[in-house]
Amino acid sequence: MSEINVVPYIDVMLVLLIIFMVTAPMLMQGVKVDLPEANADPVENQDSEPLIISVDAGGQLFLNIGSQEGQVLSLATIRDRVSAVMRRSPEKPVLVWGDRAVPYGEVVTVMVALQEAGAPSVGLVTENPK
C-alpha cells in the first residue's frame, strides 16, 4: 500500500519558518535615526505591521509606506497619508522614531498631526539601554 511520506515536507517547512523568522526583523526598514534610550514596555498590538514616521536629526519627516520610503515628506502630506491608512485600518499601530537631537516640540507637533489624522494612539520608539 502506498503512503505519502510527509517527513521531508515538514523539514522543508521548518527550514522556511527559520528563514522567515530571521529575515522578518530585517524587513523593518526606515531612515537611520539615533533613538534615545529608555526602559519601556513593548507595544501590545504586534499583529499588524506598524505605521512608522521617522524624524531625523535635521527635522526631516519620512513615512514607511509607499515605494519611496527614503523620500522627505511635509507634515501635511504625512497627515493625509496617515489619514488614508487609518480609514482603511483604524486599529493600525502608529509609531514615531524621533532622533535624540530633534527638539521635543517638533516630535510633539508630529504626534498632534498624527492624532488629527485619526491615529487613536501614537507610540514613541526608544532603544533599551545597554
A tleap script that builds the chain and sets N, CA, C and O, in Angstrom:
source leaprc.protein.ff14SB
mol = sequence {
  NMET SER GLU ILE ASN VAL VAL PRO TYR ILE
  ASP VAL MET LEU VAL LEU LEU ILE ILE PHE
  MET VAL THR ALA PRO MET LEU MET GLN GLY
  VAL LYS VAL ASP LEU PRO GLU ALA ASN ALA
  ASP PRO VAL GLU ASN GLN ASP SER GLU PRO
  LEU ILE ILE SER VAL ASP ALA GLY GLY GLN
  LEU PHE LEU ASN ILE GLY SER GLN GLU GLY
  GLN VAL LEU SER LEU ALA THR ILE ARG ASP
  ARG VAL SER ALA VAL MET ARG ARG SER PRO
  GLU LYS PRO VAL LEU VAL TRP GLY ASP ARG
  ALA VAL PRO TYR GLY GLU VAL VAL THR VAL
  MET VAL ALA LEU GLN GLU ALA GLY ALA PRO
  SER VAL GLY LEU VAL THR GLU ASN PRO CLYS
}
set mol.1.N position { 0.838 -1.154 0.000 }
set mol.1.CA position { 0.000 0.000 0.000 }
set mol.1.C position { 0.901 1.241 0.000 }
set mol.1.O position { 1.850 1.324 0.779 }
set mol.2.N position { 0.603 2.185 -0.861 }
set mol.2.CA position { 1.459 3.360 -0.968 }
set mol.2.C position { 0.927 4.479 -0.069 }
set mol.2.O position { -0.274 4.746 -0.019 }
set mol.3.N position { 1.843 5.113 0.626 }
set mol.3.CA position { 1.501 6.221 1.507 }
set mol.3.C position { 2.438 7.376 1.215 }
set mol.3.O position { 3.567 7.181 0.764 }
set mol.4.N position { 1.966 8.555 1.471 }
set mol.4.CA position { 2.796 9.743 1.274 }
set mol.4.C position { 3.640 9.953 2.523 }
set mol.4.O position { 3.124 9.995 3.640 }
set mol.5.N position { 4.928 10.083 2.318 }
set mol.5.CA position { 5.843 10.341 3.418 }
set mol.5.C position { 5.930 11.863 3.613 }
set mol.5.O position { 6.480 12.555 2.756 }
set mol.6.N position { 5.403 12.388 4.709 }
set mol.6.CA position { 5.358 13.827 4.935 }
set mol.6.C position { 6.562 14.362 5.703 }
set mol.6.O position { 6.672 15.572 5.896 }
set mol.7.N position { 7.445 13.511 6.135 }
set mol.7.CA position { 8.597 13.953 6.915 }
set mol.7.C position { 9.470 14.946 6.136 }
set mol.7.O position { 9.869 15.960 6.709 }
set mol.8.N position { 9.785 14.699 4.847 }
set mol.8.CA position { 10.580 15.704 4.126 }
set mol.8.C position { 9.853 17.042 3.991 }
set mol.8.O position { 10.497 18.092 3.997 }
set mol.9.N position { 8.541 17.022 3.872 }
set mol.9.CA position { 7.792 18.267 3.764 }
set mol.9.C position { 7.828 19.051 5.068 }
set mol.9.O position { 7.884 20.281 5.050 }
set mol.10.N position { 7.796 18.359 6.185 }
set mol.10.CA position { 7.888 19.020 7.482 }
set mol.10.C position { 9.268 19.646 7.653 }
set mol.10.O position { 9.387 20.746 8.192 }
set mol.11.N position { 10.302 18.957 7.200 }
set mol.11.CA position { 11.658 19.513 7.280 }
set mol.11.C position { 11.769 20.790 6.463 }
set mol.11.O position { 12.343 21.777 6.923 }
set mol.12.N position { 11.227 20.776 5.265 }
set mol.12.CA position { 11.263 21.967 4.408 }
set mol.12.C position { 10.480 23.100 5.065 }
set mol.12.O position { 10.927 24.247 5.051 }
set mol.13.N position { 9.320 22.796 5.638 }
set mol.13.CA position { 8.514 23.801 6.293 }
set mol.13.C position { 9.271 24.430 7.466 }
set mol.13.O position { 9.220 25.647 7.644 }
set mol.14.N position { 9.968 23.626 8.263 }
set mol.14.CA position { 10.715 24.157 9.400 }
set mol.14.C position { 11.886 25.027 8.945 }
set mol.14.O position { 12.185 26.038 9.581 }
set mol.15.N position { 12.542 24.652 7.867 }
set mol.15.CA position { 13.632 25.480 7.334 }
set mol.15.C position { 13.080 26.819 6.857 }
set mol.15.O position { 13.679 27.863 7.117 }
set mol.16.N position { 11.947 26.797 6.165 }
set mol.16.CA position { 11.336 28.051 5.712 }
set mol.16.C position { 10.903 28.914 6.892 }
set mol.16.O position { 11.034 30.137 6.848 }
set mol.17.N position { 10.392 28.288 7.939 }
set mol.17.CA position { 9.992 29.032 9.124 }
set mol.17.C position { 11.192 29.745 9.743 }
set mol.17.O position { 11.093 30.911 10.128 }
set mol.18.N position { 12.310 29.058 9.840 }
set mol.18.CA position { 13.518 29.670 10.392 }
set mol.18.C position { 13.989 30.826 9.513 }
set mol.18.O position { 14.389 31.874 10.021 }
set mol.19.N position { 13.942 30.637 8.209 }
set mol.19.CA position { 14.354 31.710 7.285 }
set mol.19.C position { 13.477 32.939 7.477 }
set mol.19.O position { 13.990 34.057 7.539 }
set mol.20.N position { 12.156 32.752 7.574 }
set mol.20.CA position { 11.257 33.892 7.758 }
set mol.20.C position { 11.446 34.548 9.117 }
set mol.20.O position { 11.324 35.767 9.236 }
set mol.21.N position { 11.740 33.763 10.137 }
set mol.21.CA position { 11.958 34.335 11.454 }
set mol.21.C position { 13.232 35.184 11.487 }
set mol.21.O position { 13.294 36.182 12.204 }
set mol.22.N position { 14.227 34.797 10.728 }
set mol.22.CA position { 15.474 35.552 10.695 }
set mol.22.C position { 15.332 36.809 9.841 }
set mol.22.O position { 15.866 37.859 10.199 }
set mol.23.N position { 14.624 36.717 8.723 }
set mol.23.CA position { 14.543 37.858 7.806 }
set mol.23.C position { 13.458 38.862 8.176 }
set mol.23.O position { 13.542 40.016 7.755 }
set mol.24.N position { 12.452 38.478 8.940 }
set mol.24.CA position { 11.360 39.400 9.272 }
set mol.24.C position { 11.846 40.656 10.007 }
set mol.24.O position { 11.415 41.752 9.648 }
set mol.25.N position { 12.712 40.554 11.008 }
set mol.25.CA position { 13.180 41.795 11.644 }
set mol.25.C position { 13.983 42.688 10.706 }
set mol.25.O position { 14.033 43.902 10.901 }
set mol.26.N position { 14.608 42.105 9.698 }
set mol.26.CA position { 15.381 42.906 8.756 }
set mol.26.C position { 14.492 43.671 7.789 }
set mol.26.O position { 14.945 44.628 7.161 }
set mol.27.N position { 13.241 43.268 7.659 }
set mol.27.CA position { 12.340 43.928 6.729 }
set mol.27.C position { 11.881 45.278 7.241 }
set mol.27.O position { 11.414 46.102 6.455 }
set mol.28.N position { 11.998 45.528 8.528 }
set mol.28.CA position { 11.588 46.806 9.075 }
set mol.28.C position { 12.673 47.829 8.750 }
set mol.28.O position { 13.615 48.034 9.516 }
set mol.29.N position { 12.513 48.448 7.616 }
set mol.29.CA position { 13.496 49.424 7.157 }
set mol.29.C position { 12.993 50.813 7.496 }
set mol.29.O position { 11.833 51.000 7.863 }
set mol.30.N position { 13.848 51.743 7.374 }
set mol.30.CA position { 13.469 53.112 7.638 }
set mol.30.C position { 14.690 53.991 7.559 }
set mol.30.O position { 15.756 53.579 7.103 }
set mol.31.N position { 14.510 55.198 8.009 }
set mol.31.CA position { 15.577 56.173 7.997 }
set mol.31.C position { 16.403 55.973 9.261 }
set mol.31.O position { 15.853 55.699 10.328 }
set mol.32.N position { 17.710 56.109 9.146 }
set mol.32.CA position { 18.607 55.930 10.282 }
set mol.32.C position { 18.455 57.117 11.226 }
set mol.32.O position { 18.754 58.258 10.872 }
set mol.33.N position { 17.987 56.822 12.427 }
set mol.33.CA position { 17.888 57.845 13.465 }
set mol.33.C position { 18.573 57.323 14.716 }
set mol.33.O position { 18.620 56.116 14.953 }
set mol.34.N position { 19.093 58.225 15.501 }
set mol.34.CA position { 19.753 57.891 16.757 }
set mol.34.C position { 18.690 57.941 17.846 }
set mol.34.O position { 18.419 59.009 18.397 }
set mol.35.N position { 18.084 56.795 18.164 }
set mol.35.CA position { 16.977 56.751 19.111 }
set mol.35.C position { 17.463 56.979 20.533 }
set mol.35.O position { 18.552 56.541 20.905 }
set mol.36.N position { 16.644 57.669 21.329 }
set mol.36.CA position { 17.007 57.819 22.735 }
set mol.36.C position { 16.848 56.489 23.463 }
set mol.36.O position { 16.092 55.617 23.033 }
set mol.37.N position { 17.564 56.347 24.561 }
set mol.37.CA position { 17.493 55.117 25.341 }
set mol.37.C position { 16.518 55.303 26.499 }
set mol.37.O position { 16.516 56.337 27.166 }
set mol.38.N position { 15.684 54.278 26.726 }
set mol.38.CA position { 14.731 54.322 27.828 }
set mol.38.C position { 14.266 52.912 28.137 }
set mol.38.O position { 14.169 52.071 27.243 }
set mol.39.N position { 13.983 52.659 29.394 }
set mol.39.CA position { 13.369 51.389 29.785 }
set mol.39.C position { 11.869 51.534 29.592 }
set mol.39.O position { 11.222 52.310 30.296 }
set mol.40.N position { 11.312 50.789 28.641 }
set mol.40.CA position { 9.883 50.894 28.355 }
set mol.40.C position { 9.347 49.529 27.968 }
set mol.40.O position { 10.081 48.665 27.487 }
set mol.41.N position { 8.056 49.351 28.187 }
set mol.41.CA position { 7.391 48.105 27.797 }
set mol.41.C position { 7.077 48.152 26.306 }
set mol.41.O position { 6.806 49.227 25.771 }
set mol.42.N position { 7.107 47.005 25.622 }
set mol.42.CA position { 6.785 46.984 24.198 }
set mol.42.C position { 5.300 47.250 23.962 }
set mol.42.O position { 4.467 47.090 24.854 }
set mol.43.N position { 5.002 47.658 22.740 }
set mol.43.CA position { 3.627 47.907 22.341 }
set mol.43.C position { 2.877 46.586 22.318 }
set mol.43.O position { 3.422 45.572 21.884 }
set mol.44.N position { 1.633 46.586 22.782 }
set mol.44.CA position { 0.870 45.349 22.902 }
set mol.44.C position { 0.441 44.785 21.559 }
set mol.44.O position { 0.548 43.576 21.356 }
set mol.45.N position { -0.041 45.605 20.632 }
set mol.45.CA position { -0.573 45.116 19.362 }
set mol.45.C position { 0.569 44.881 18.384 }
set mol.45.O position { 1.003 45.809 17.700 }
set mol.46.N position { 1.059 43.650 18.313 }
set mol.46.CA position { 2.155 43.313 17.418 }
set mol.46.C position { 1.677 42.506 16.215 }
set mol.46.O position { 2.496 41.985 15.458 }
set mol.47.N position { 0.337 42.394 16.024 }
set mol.47.CA position { -0.201 41.567 14.959 }
set mol.47.C position { 0.008 42.185 13.581 }
set mol.47.O position { 0.316 41.469 12.629 }
set mol.48.N position { -0.153 43.487 13.458 }
set mol.48.CA position { -0.013 44.120 12.160 }
set mol.48.C position { 1.250 44.978 12.127 }
set mol.48.O position { 1.744 45.434 13.159 }
set mol.49.N position { 1.747 45.179 10.935 }
set mol.49.CA position { 2.953 45.997 10.777 }
set mol.49.C position { 2.615 47.438 11.137 }
set mol.49.O position { 1.629 47.980 10.638 }
set mol.50.N position { 3.413 48.065 11.989 }
set mol.50.CA position { 3.078 49.428 12.395 }
set mol.50.C position { 3.383 50.445 11.297 }
set mol.50.O position { 4.199 50.209 10.406 }
set mol.51.N position { 2.710 51.562 11.395 }
set mol.51.CA position { 2.970 52.705 10.537 }
set mol.51.C position { 4.038 53.530 11.255 }
set mol.51.O position { 3.821 53.972 12.383 }
set mol.52.N position { 5.191 53.740 10.611 }
set mol.52.CA position { 6.316 54.386 11.287 }
set mol.52.C position { 6.626 55.719 10.621 }
set mol.52.O position { 6.844 55.787 9.411 }
set mol.53.N position { 6.642 56.767 11.420 }
set mol.53.CA position { 7.038 58.097 10.964 }
set mol.53.C position { 8.393 58.375 11.603 }
set mol.53.O position { 8.526 58.342 12.827 }
set mol.54.N position { 9.391 58.646 10.778 }
set mol.54.CA position { 10.746 58.913 11.271 }
set mol.54.C position { 11.043 60.395 11.186 }
set mol.54.O position { 10.711 61.053 10.200 }
set mol.55.N position { 11.670 60.916 12.231 }
set mol.55.CA position { 12.123 62.301 12.260 }
set mol.55.C position { 13.633 62.244 12.462 }
set mol.55.O position { 14.102 61.840 13.526 }
set mol.56.N position { 14.400 62.650 11.440 }
set mol.56.CA position { 15.851 62.557 11.563 }
set mol.56.C position { 16.406 63.760 12.324 }
set mol.56.O position { 15.655 64.631 12.764 }
set mol.57.N position { 17.715 63.796 12.472 }
set mol.57.CA position { 18.358 64.839 13.272 }
set mol.57.C position { 18.114 66.238 12.710 }
set mol.57.O position { 18.142 67.219 13.454 }
set mol.58.N position { 17.875 66.335 11.404 }
set mol.58.CA position { 17.615 67.630 10.781 }
set mol.58.C position { 16.154 68.040 10.829 }
set mol.58.O position { 15.800 69.114 10.343 }
set mol.59.N position { 15.293 67.199 11.410 }
set mol.59.CA position { 13.875 67.515 11.492 }
set mol.59.C position { 13.083 67.113 10.258 }
set mol.59.O position { 11.912 67.469 10.135 }
set mol.60.N position { 13.711 66.370 9.335 }
set mol.60.CA position { 13.009 65.926 8.129 }
set mol.60.C position { 12.124 64.726 8.473 }
set mol.60.O position { 12.477 63.907 9.323 }
set mol.61.N position { 10.970 64.631 7.803 }
set mol.61.CA position { 9.987 63.597 8.090 }
set mol.61.C position { 9.967 62.545 6.994 }
set mol.61.O position { 10.082 62.860 5.810 }
set mol.62.N position { 9.818 61.280 7.409 }
set mol.62.CA position { 9.766 60.145 6.491 }
set mol.62.C position { 8.635 59.226 6.941 }
set mol.62.O position { 8.294 59.172 8.122 }
set mol.63.N position { 8.057 58.502 5.975 }
set mol.63.CA position { 6.968 57.571 6.258 }
set mol.63.C position { 7.314 56.229 5.656 }
set mol.63.O position { 7.870 56.178 4.559 }
set mol.64.N position { 6.997 55.122 6.350 }
set mol.64.CA position { 7.420 53.799 5.891 }
set mol.64.C position { 6.421 53.133 4.951 }
set mol.64.O position { 6.455 51.910 4.811 }
set mol.65.N position { 5.543 53.877 4.306 }
set mol.65.CA position { 4.642 53.288 3.310 }
set mol.65.C position { 4.923 53.919 1.961 }
set mol.65.O position { 5.460 55.023 1.874 }
set mol.66.N position { 4.555 53.212 0.922 }
set mol.66.CA position { 4.801 53.712 -0.421 }
set mol.66.C position { 6.087 53.148 -0.982 }
set mol.66.O position { 6.824 52.433 -0.303 }
set mol.67.N position { 6.340 53.481 -2.232 }
set mol.67.CA position { 7.506 52.920 -2.907 }
set mol.67.C position { 8.796 53.650 -2.552 }
set mol.67.O position { 9.881 53.089 -2.701 }
set mol.68.N position { 8.693 54.903 -2.082 }
set mol.68.CA position { 9.892 55.682 -1.780 }
set mol.68.C position { 9.917 56.021 -0.293 }
set mol.68.O position { 9.528 57.114 0.118 }
set mol.69.N position { 10.384 55.057 0.505 }
set mol.69.CA position { 10.421 55.257 1.952 }
set mol.69.C position { 11.453 56.292 2.371 }
set mol.69.O position { 11.322 56.885 3.442 }
set mol.70.N position { 12.465 56.521 1.565 }
set mol.70.CA position { 13.515 57.462 1.911 }
set mol.70.C position { 13.233 58.877 1.449 }
set mol.70.O position { 14.114 59.733 1.524 }
set mol.71.N position { 12.019 59.146 0.971 }
set mol.71.CA position { 11.671 60.470 0.453 }
set mol.71.C position { 11.228 61.377 1.601 }
set mol.71.O position { 10.426 60.976 2.444 }
set mol.72.N position { 11.751 62.592 1.627 }
set mol.72.CA position { 11.370 63.568 2.643 }
set mol.72.C position { 9.959 64.060 2.326 }
set mol.72.O position { 9.662 64.429 1.190 }
set mol.73.N position { 9.093 64.062 3.344 }
set mol.73.CA position { 7.699 64.476 3.163 }
set mol.73.C position { 7.381 65.650 4.079 }
set mol.73.O position { 8.022 65.844 5.113 }
set mol.74.N position { 6.386 66.426 3.682 }
set mol.74.CA position { 5.933 67.525 4.532 }
set mol.74.C position { 4.962 66.977 5.573 }
set mol.74.O position { 4.446 65.869 5.430 }
set mol.75.N position { 4.720 67.751 6.606 }
set mol.75.CA position { 3.810 67.332 7.661 }
set mol.75.C position { 2.389 67.158 7.117 }
set mol.75.O position { 1.685 66.236 7.528 }
set mol.76.N position { 1.962 68.023 6.206 }
set mol.76.CA position { 0.625 67.912 5.622 }
set mol.76.C position { 0.486 66.629 4.802 }
set mol.76.O position { -0.556 65.976 4.848 }
set mol.77.N position { 1.524 66.267 4.058 }
set mol.77.CA position { 1.490 65.040 3.264 }
set mol.77.C position { 1.411 63.821 4.174 }
set mol.77.O position { 0.649 62.892 3.906 }
set mol.78.N position { 2.187 63.823 5.237 }
set mol.78.CA position { 2.145 62.705 6.179 }
set mol.78.C position { 0.768 62.610 6.826 }
set mol.78.O position { 0.238 61.511 6.991 }
set mol.79.N position { 0.187 63.743 7.191 }
set mol.79.CA position { -1.152 63.735 7.795 }
set mol.79.C position { -2.177 63.133 6.825 }
set mol.79.O position { -3.025 62.338 7.231 }
set mol.80.N position { -2.097 63.512 5.549 }
set mol.80.CA position { -3.045 62.983 4.551 }
set mol.80.C position { -2.867 61.485 4.353 }
set mol.80.O position { -3.852 60.748 4.302 }
set mol.81.N position { -1.623 61.025 4.241 }
set mol.81.CA position { -1.375 59.596 4.012 }
set mol.81.C position { -1.764 58.751 5.226 }
set mol.81.O position { -2.340 57.673 5.080 }
set mol.82.N position { -1.451 59.241 6.407 }
set mol.82.CA position { -1.826 58.510 7.625 }
set mol.82.C position { -3.343 58.475 7.760 }
set mol.82.O position { -3.903 57.461 8.176 }
set mol.83.N position { -4.005 59.557 7.417 }
set mol.83.CA position { -5.460 59.594 7.471 }
set mol.83.C position { -6.068 58.552 6.539 }
set mol.83.O position { -7.039 57.887 6.901 }
set mol.84.N position { -5.504 58.407 5.340 }
set mol.84.CA position { -5.999 57.404 4.392 }
set mol.84.C position { -5.795 55.988 4.936 }
set mol.84.O position { -6.675 55.137 4.801 }
set mol.85.N position { -4.643 55.737 5.548 }
set mol.85.CA position { -4.369 54.418 6.116 }
set mol.85.C position { -5.298 54.143 7.294 }
set mol.85.O position { -5.788 53.023 7.438 }
set mol.86.N position { -5.546 55.136 8.132 }
set mol.86.CA position { -6.396 54.954 9.304 }
set mol.86.C position { -7.855 54.699 8.911 }
set mol.86.O position { -8.571 54.001 9.629 }
set mol.87.N position { -8.298 55.252 7.790 }
set mol.87.CA position { -9.668 54.974 7.333 }
set mol.87.C position { -9.808 53.509 6.935 }
set mol.87.O position { -10.855 52.900 7.158 }
set mol.88.N position { -8.754 52.941 6.345 }
set mol.88.CA position { -8.798 51.533 5.932 }
set mol.88.C position { -8.627 50.575 7.097 }
set mol.88.O position { -9.326 49.565 7.177 }
set mol.89.N position { -7.711 50.879 7.995 }
set mol.89.CA position { -7.479 50.002 9.153 }
set mol.89.C position { -7.275 50.872 10.395 }
set mol.89.O position { -6.153 51.272 10.707 }
set mol.90.N position { -8.374 51.160 11.100 }
set mol.90.CA position { -8.303 52.091 12.234 }
set mol.90.C position { -7.519 51.581 13.441 }
set mol.90.O position { -7.151 52.380 14.302 }
set mol.91.N position { -7.253 50.287 13.531 }
set mol.91.CA position { -6.517 49.752 14.673 }
set mol.91.C position { -5.022 49.616 14.406 }
set mol.91.O position { -4.303 49.046 15.227 }
set mol.92.N position { -4.538 50.127 13.273 }
set mol.92.CA position { -3.119 50.001 12.914 }
set mol.92.C position { -2.273 50.815 13.892 }
set mol.92.O position { -2.558 51.991 14.116 }
set mol.93.N position { -1.240 50.211 14.476 }
set mol.93.CA position { -0.384 50.960 15.399 }
set mol.93.C position { 0.451 52.012 14.654 }
set mol.93.O position { 0.942 51.768 13.551 }
set mol.94.N position { 0.598 53.169 15.274 }
set mol.94.CA position { 1.373 54.272 14.701 }
set mol.94.C position { 2.514 54.581 15.658 }
set mol.94.O position { 2.295 54.814 16.846 }
set mol.95.N position { 3.745 54.582 15.125 }
set mol.95.CA position { 4.933 54.821 15.943 }
set mol.95.C position { 5.751 55.964 15.366 }
set mol.95.O position { 5.778 56.168 14.153 }
set mol.96.N position { 6.410 56.703 16.232 }
set mol.96.CA position { 7.298 57.800 15.825 }
set mol.96.C position { 8.715 57.433 16.232 }
set mol.96.O position { 8.987 57.131 17.393 }
set mol.97.N position { 9.621 57.466 15.244 }
set mol.97.CA position { 11.050 57.296 15.502 }
set mol.97.C position { 11.649 58.695 15.476 }
set mol.97.O position { 11.873 59.258 14.405 }
set mol.98.N position { 11.904 59.246 16.630 }
set mol.98.CA position { 12.470 60.587 16.705 }
set mol.98.C position { 13.924 60.529 17.117 }
set mol.98.O position { 14.262 59.915 18.129 }
set mol.99.N position { 14.783 61.161 16.345 }
set mol.99.CA position { 16.201 61.222 16.682 }
set mol.99.C position { 16.361 62.000 17.988 }
set mol.99.O position { 15.601 62.929 18.263 }
set mol.100.N position { 17.349 61.616 18.782 }
set mol.100.CA position { 17.537 62.282 20.071 }
set mol.100.C position { 17.963 63.739 19.910 }
set mol.100.O position { 17.837 64.513 20.859 }
set mol.101.N position { 18.464 64.135 18.737 }
set mol.101.CA position { 18.880 65.513 18.505 }
set mol.101.C position { 17.721 66.425 18.096 }
set mol.101.O position { 17.886 67.644 18.037 }
set mol.102.N position { 16.563 65.850 17.814 }
set mol.102.CA position { 15.404 66.641 17.388 }
set mol.102.C position { 14.778 67.307 18.611 }
set mol.102.O position { 14.584 66.662 19.641 }
set mol.103.N position { 14.460 68.603 18.496 }
set mol.103.CA position { 13.789 69.262 19.630 }
set mol.103.C position { 12.447 68.597 19.947 }
set mol.103.O position { 11.732 68.146 19.052 }
set mol.104.N position { 12.134 68.550 21.216 }
set mol.104.CA position { 10.913 67.899 21.708 }
set mol.104.C position { 9.660 68.463 21.034 }
set mol.104.O position { 8.719 67.723 20.749 }
set mol.105.N position { 9.653 69.753 20.783 }
set mol.105.CA position { 8.485 70.409 20.184 }
set mol.105.C position { 8.165 69.882 18.793 }
set mol.105.O position { 6.994 69.797 18.423 }
set mol.106.N position { 9.175 69.530 18.022 }
set mol.106.CA position { 8.931 69.010 16.678 }
set mol.106.C position { 8.292 67.624 16.727 }
set mol.106.O position { 7.411 67.313 15.925 }
set mol.107.N position { 8.735 66.796 17.666 }
set mol.107.CA position { 8.145 65.463 17.810 }
set mol.107.C position { 6.693 65.591 18.278 }
set mol.107.O position { 5.831 64.845 17.812 }
set mol.108.N position { 6.411 66.519 19.188 }
set mol.108.CA position { 5.045 66.728 19.660 }
set mol.108.C position { 4.163 67.223 18.517 }
set mol.108.O position { 3.006 66.816 18.418 }
set mol.109.N position { 4.684 68.088 17.658 }
set mol.109.CA position { 3.925 68.569 16.506 }
set mol.109.C position { 3.552 67.416 15.588 }
set mol.109.O position { 2.429 67.360 15.088 }
set mol.110.N position { 4.478 66.498 15.363 }
set mol.110.CA position { 4.200 65.323 14.532 }
set mol.110.C position { 3.140 64.453 15.193 }
set mol.110.O position { 2.235 63.960 14.520 }
set mol.111.N position { 3.244 64.262 16.499 }
set mol.111.CA position { 2.273 63.428 17.204 }
set mol.111.C position { 0.873 64.037 17.157 }
set mol.111.O position { -0.105 63.306 17.003 }
set mol.112.N position { 0.759 65.344 17.285 }
set mol.112.CA position { -0.536 66.014 17.203 }
set mol.112.C position { -1.127 65.850 15.806 }
set mol.112.O position { -2.322 65.594 15.658 }
set mol.113.N position { -0.280 66.000 14.777 }
set mol.113.CA position { -0.758 65.821 13.403 }
set mol.113.C position { -1.243 64.393 13.169 }
set mol.113.O position { -2.223 64.185 12.454 }
set mol.114.N position { -0.569 63.408 13.762 }
set mol.114.CA position { -0.983 62.016 13.613 }
set mol.114.C position { -2.322 61.762 14.303 }
set mol.114.O position { -3.156 61.023 13.779 }
set mol.115.N position { -2.531 62.360 15.458 }
set mol.115.CA position { -3.814 62.201 16.126 }
set mol.115.C position { -4.925 62.904 15.360 }
set mol.115.O position { -6.057 62.421 15.337 }
set mol.116.N position { -4.622 64.037 14.732 }
set mol.116.CA position { -5.603 64.706 13.885 }
set mol.116.C position { -5.946 63.857 12.663 }
set mol.116.O position { -7.051 63.945 12.126 }
set mol.117.N position { -4.996 63.039 12.230 }
set mol.117.CA position { -5.218 62.177 11.065 }
set mol.117.C position { -6.041 60.947 11.418 }
set mol.117.O position { -6.417 60.187 10.526 }
set mol.118.N position { -6.330 60.734 12.702 }
set mol.118.CA position { -7.182 59.620 13.094 }
set mol.118.C position { -6.479 58.505 13.831 }
set mol.118.O position { -7.098 57.480 14.116 }
set mol.119.N position { -5.208 58.667 14.151 }
set mol.119.CA position { -4.492 57.635 14.909 }
set mol.119.C position { -4.989 57.669 16.358 }
set mol.119.O position { -4.862 58.695 17.025 }
set mol.120.N position { -5.555 56.558 16.854 }
set mol.120.CA position { -6.088 56.573 18.220 }
set mol.120.C position { -5.007 56.739 19.283 }
set mol.120.O position { -5.250 57.342 20.328 }
set mol.121.N position { -3.829 56.212 19.022 }
set mol.121.CA position { -2.706 56.399 19.947 }
set mol.121.C position { -1.415 56.374 19.128 }
set mol.121.O position { -1.308 55.684 18.114 }
set mol.122.N position { -0.461 57.136 19.592 }
set mol.122.CA position { 0.826 57.251 18.911 }
set mol.122.C position { 1.901 56.856 19.903 }
set mol.122.O position { 1.953 57.384 21.013 }
set mol.123.N position { 2.769 55.918 19.500 }
set mol.123.CA position { 3.845 55.466 20.365 }
set mol.123.C position { 5.182 56.054 19.950 }
set mol.123.O position { 5.387 56.398 18.787 }
set mol.124.N position { 6.076 56.164 20.900 }
set mol.124.CA position { 7.442 56.619 20.639 }
set mol.124.C position { 8.374 55.416 20.726 }
set mol.124.O position { 8.276 54.616 21.656 }
set mol.125.N position { 9.275 55.290 19.761 }
set mol.125.CA position { 10.217 54.184 19.732 }
set mol.125.C position { 11.501 54.623 20.429 }
set mol.125.O position { 12.031 55.702 20.163 }
set mol.126.N position { 11.987 53.774 21.321 }
set mol.126.CA position { 13.256 54.023 22.008 }
set mol.126.C position { 14.093 52.768 21.950 }
set mol.126.O position { 13.600 51.698 21.594 }
set mol.127.N position { 15.358 52.898 22.300 }
set mol.127.CA position { 16.243 51.747 22.403 }
set mol.127.C position { 16.416 51.411 23.869 }
set mol.127.O position { 16.399 52.298 24.722 }
set mol.128.N position { 16.583 50.132 24.163 }
set mol.128.CA position { 16.877 49.722 25.527 }
set mol.128.C position { 18.299 50.114 25.871 }
set mol.128.O position { 19.198 49.964 25.043 }
set mol.129.N position { 18.521 50.613 27.078 }
set mol.129.CA position { 19.887 50.951 27.477 }
set mol.129.C position { 20.748 49.697 27.508 }
set mol.129.O position { 20.277 48.615 27.858 }
set mol.130.N position { 21.999 49.852 27.144 }
set mol.130.CA position { 22.892 48.689 27.078 }
set mol.130.C position { 23.629 48.505 28.363 }
set mol.130.O position { 24.426 47.576 28.490 }
savepdb mol mol.pdb
quit
